[in-house]
Every structure is written in structure tokens, then in C-alpha cells.
Amino acid sequence: MCTIRKPTGSIGSLPPTRKTTHYATSPYLLRDELLENYNGIGQVVRFVRGFGNEIGNRFLEKSTVPVAGLFADPEVFDLFEYELEYGNPKTALIDPYTVVLTKQTARKLFKIENPLGEMIDVGESGLYKVTGVLRETDRKSHVNFEALASLVHTQKPGDKRR
């Protein structure tokens, strides 16, 4: 079985008047193309930037807290070695508008130990239900986030609802 762990595709850069920054990216629909039309592809997980920014809930002393997050496919917990302290990795991101928080972010947003089932307000994106909290680890990763939101509801990055 083949596993795709890192996006590949085009290399981009900023206009020549600015400092050049290279990044790896792939088309949003590549996941479906790989799974449907290529043999040997067992799983593909997408990470899409754009979840988070200012998040609020009824427990916060301040009205909002900055949170940097990613949208991810539900299979993220099968493919990557993220462990949940609270929640079920098989179901955490299968429903639309669900989110898994890092332990540190859960502490930042809630005054309770286990925030499963609580709602967070993600501004124009609407309300998201907390369905998991990641176990703290000392492992390093190049995929950095404070929250993983379900990619199930989006047909394209930036899809918003209220």
C-alpha cells in the first residue's frame, strides 16, 4: 500500500521585488484523483490552511483568542501518529463543523479539563463542536497547528457559513 505523506506539486514564489519563498502545494482535488484513478494509493490526507484566527466561547474572559488551525480530512488520525487524550480518532472529524484541539489550545479556550461537546465560535465560519483533544507530545513536526477542523463540509478552501 502506498501512503502519501507530503504534498507535492508546484513550487511557487513571491514576486521578484520581494524575498523569494518556496513552498510545496498540490491542487485541492488531487486527493480524489489519486484515490479514484491510481492503483496502490491507500490513503491521502489533505491539510488546508485557513481555519481559526479569532475564536471565542462562553467561558472566555476575553471575547476572542487567536488560534492557528488547519482543515484536515477525517483520515488524518489513521495516517499520522496523532493521539487523542479525549475523543475518538475514528469519528472526531467525520461530521461537518467539528474540531480537534491541541491540549494547550483546549486549556487556552476552556476552564474545564475535558471540553468534548463544547462549541467554539469561529467568526464568519460559524460554530464548531469540539470532538477531540490531542495528547501532548514532545515529537516535532513540520505540520504545525493549534486546531484541526473537519474538511468534510468544504467543497473548496475558504467555504464559509453562518
ZAROFI-17568 format. One record per residue (C-alpha): x, y, z; residue number from 1. Coordinates in Angstrom, 3 decimals, padded with zeros to 6 digits. Each point is the difference from the previous one (the first is absolute). Layout:
N
         x         y         z    k
         X         Y         Z  NUM
...
//
This chain:
162
         x         y         z    k
   000.000   000.000   000.000    1
   001.306   003.428  -000.917    2
  -000.375   002.866   002.441    3
   000.311   003.633  -000.986    4
   001.424   001.888   002.933    5
   001.104   003.268  -001.531    6
  -001.698   002.120  -002.641    7
   001.820   000.298  -003.278    8
  -000.698   002.197  -002.936    9
   000.872   003.458  -001.081   10
   002.678   002.136   001.549   11
  -001.016   003.605   000.350   12
   001.698   003.212   000.928   13
  -000.823   003.599   000.775   14
   000.446   002.735  -002.599   15
   003.683   000.827  -000.738   16
  -000.184   003.261   001.926   17
  -000.410  -001.925   003.244   18
   002.044  -002.641   001.765   19
  -000.581  -003.352  -001.722   20
  -001.861  -002.627   001.995   21
  -000.422  -003.520  -001.379   22
  -002.779  -002.325   001.050   23
  -001.389  -003.380  -000.963   24
  -003.651  -000.202  -000.938   25
  -002.404  -002.141  -001.956   26
  -003.404   000.603  -001.588   27
  -002.907  -000.340   002.412   28
  -001.658  -002.744  -002.062   29
   003.163  -002.128  -000.293   30
  -001.195  -002.235   002.862   31
  -003.047  -001.197  -001.927   32
   002.002  -000.442  -003.190   33
   002.598  -002.169   001.759   34
  -002.522  -002.143   001.862   35
  -002.291  -000.548  -002.989   36
   002.446  -000.366  -002.876   37
   003.285  -001.417   001.296   38
   000.685  -003.497   001.279   39
   001.926  -000.458   003.223   40
  -001.174   003.195   001.693   41
  -001.493  -001.014   003.327   42
  -000.479   003.327   001.746   43
   000.490   003.665  -000.724   44
  -000.417   002.742   002.579   45
  -000.324   003.679  -000.828   46
   000.932   002.905   002.233   47
  -001.521   003.312  -001.039   48
   000.952   003.303   001.592   49
  -002.634   002.440   001.122   50
  -001.659  -001.317   003.150   51
   000.055   002.137   003.103   52
   001.240   003.508   000.609   53
  -002.187   001.490   002.752   54
  -002.006  -002.632   001.895   55
  -002.437   000.580   002.842   56
  -002.159  -001.958   002.433   57
  -002.206   000.671   003.002   58
   002.771  -000.864   002.499   59
   002.570   002.529  -001.186   60
   000.789   003.034   002.098   61
   001.065   001.815  -003.170   62
  -002.435  -000.093  -002.909   63
   002.361  -001.767  -002.432   64
   003.317  -001.827  -000.061   65
   002.253  -000.412  -003.074   66
   000.242  -003.640  -001.131   67
   001.953  -001.207  -003.039   68
  -001.657  -003.017  -001.529   69
  -000.261  -002.188  -003.053   70
  -002.832  -001.830  -001.674   71
   000.734  -003.738  -000.307   72
  -001.584  -003.147  -001.360   73
  -001.458  -002.425   002.590   74
   002.717  -002.573  -000.833   75
   002.690   002.264   001.467   76
   000.080  -002.121   003.176   77
   000.492  -003.209  -002.010   78
   002.885   001.356  -002.026   79
   001.810   002.161   002.556   80
   000.992  -001.002   003.527   81
  -002.166   002.528   001.829   82
  -001.513  -001.455   003.181   83
  -003.161   001.309   001.605   84
  -000.240   000.474   003.750   85
  -003.749   000.567  -000.341   86
  -002.203  -001.082  -002.882   87
  -000.012  -002.795  -002.553   88
   002.489   000.294  -002.887   89
  -002.290  -002.062  -002.280   90
  -002.891   002.459   000.341   91
   001.584   003.308   001.082   92
  -000.090   001.706  -003.416   93
  -002.625  -001.946  -001.959   94
  -002.801   002.497   000.616   95
  -000.088   003.516  -001.416   96
   000.968   002.871   002.299   97
   001.947  -002.081   002.508   98
   003.442   000.813   001.383   99
   002.838  -001.691   001.876  100
   002.111   002.273   002.207  101
   003.525  -000.368   001.304  102
   000.113  -000.383   003.781  103
   001.595   003.440   000.310  104
  -002.754   001.607  -002.094  105
  -002.714  -001.782   001.985  106
   001.492   001.488   003.185  107
   000.119   003.427  -001.650  108
  -003.666  -000.132  -001.068  109
  -001.688  -001.869   002.864  110
   000.146  -000.044   003.787  111
  -001.054  -003.665   000.070  112
   002.260  -003.051  -000.353  113
  -001.991  -001.792  -002.701  114
  -001.736   002.340  -002.482  115
  -001.539  -002.761  -002.175  116
  -003.386   001.125  -001.260  117
   000.677   003.692   000.653  118
  -000.451   002.509  -002.813  119
   002.455   002.605  -001.235  120
  -000.927   003.012  -002.100  121
   002.290   000.421  -003.011  122
  -001.368   003.349  -001.151  123
  -001.368  -000.050  -003.553  124
   000.600  -003.763  -000.229  125
  -002.556  -000.633   002.749  126
  -000.145  -002.378   002.935  127
   002.168  -003.113   000.260  128
  -000.471  -002.878   002.438  129
   003.100  -001.220   001.884  130
   000.290  -003.736  -000.714  131
   003.552  -000.645   001.129  132
   003.015   001.214   001.942  133
   003.463  -001.113  -001.056  134
   002.306  -001.583   002.557  135
   003.079   002.122   000.701  136
   003.196  -001.304  -001.565  137
   003.614   001.044  -000.328  138
   000.123  -001.171  -003.639  139
   000.834   002.648  -002.582  140
  -001.839   000.472  -003.280  141
   000.099   002.355  -002.952  142
  -003.822  -000.012   000.055  143
  -000.740   002.598   002.680  144
  -003.496   000.798   001.258  145
  -002.026   000.722   003.120  146
  -003.214  -001.480  -001.377  147
  -001.073  -002.430  -002.731  148
  -003.449   000.643  -001.456  149
  -002.014  -002.422  -002.084  150
   000.502   000.395  -003.726  151
  -003.181  -002.013  -000.620  152
  -002.283   003.002  -000.541  153
   002.224   001.962  -002.322  154
  -000.125  -000.374  -003.743  155
   002.784   002.516  -000.371  156
   002.361   001.771   002.415  157
  -001.562   003.017   001.661  158
  -003.590  -001.323  -000.169  159
  -001.872   002.020   002.636  160
  -003.324  -000.263   001.746  161
  -001.836   001.810   002.768  162
//
